[in-house]
Amino acid sequence: MVFLDANVPMYLVGADHPNRATCAAILQKLALEGRKLVTDAEVYQEILHRYVAIRRPEAIQPAFDILSQLVDEVFPLSLELVHVARGIVLGYPGLSARDAVHIATMQSKSISEVLSFDDGFDRMPGLTRIFE
């Protein structure tokens, strides 16, 4: 399984950017390999937050749609996962709270790969970030 971060759908539906083609190519490769793609509910919240913050609410639905089309499963958040994320963020200075929530989710599902252009994930031992 490969966890998809929020920047994946945002690059696919956003303004032209070099990461868009890279993202599409990686997704195509993963599909050809038959890899299962997953995410968590926090990724949807990140999309909401970002597009509201930059006053682009019209981009929310296309990003939600593409993410929903890409993933095979969306994992819910729980209080238990948030407590695990607290431990992660306190143990790895510089890691964002959102990344810690994703990592907690990934650990709970034994997922070790994440498709993301966010190098914050590189701080976590045992995690492989796919970005090229």
Residue, then its C-alpha position, 0 to 999 in steps of 0.5 A: m500500500v502507498f499512502l497519498d499525501a494532500n499535495v498529490p491531488m492538489y498538484l494534479v488539479g492546481a496551476d501548471h507546475p513541474n510536479r504535476a507531470t512527475c505526480a501523474a507519472i508516478l501514479q501511472k507507474l503505481a497503477l501498472e504495478g497494481r499498488k493499492l493507494v490509500t489516504d486518511a480523512e486528514v488529507y481531505q481536511e488539508i485540502l479544505h484548509r489550503y484552498v480556503a486559506i488561499r481563497r480558491p474554494e472552487a478547487i476543493q471539489p475537483a481535488f476531492d474528486i481526483l483523490s476519491q478516484l485515486v484511492d482504494e481506501v480512506f482511513p478514519l482518524s481516531l483519538e487513539l491515532v491523535h495520541v500516537a501522532r502526539g508522541i511522533v511529533l514530540g519525538y521528531p522535532g521539525l515534523s509537522a502535526r499533519d505529517a505526524v497524523h499521517i504517519a500514525t495512520m500509516q503505522s497503524k496499517s503497516i504502511s511504509e511508503v508515502l507518495s508526497f513532495d513534502d520532505g518532512f516525511d524523510r525525518m521518519p525512520g522506516l518510511t520511504r517517500i516516493f517523489e520521483 
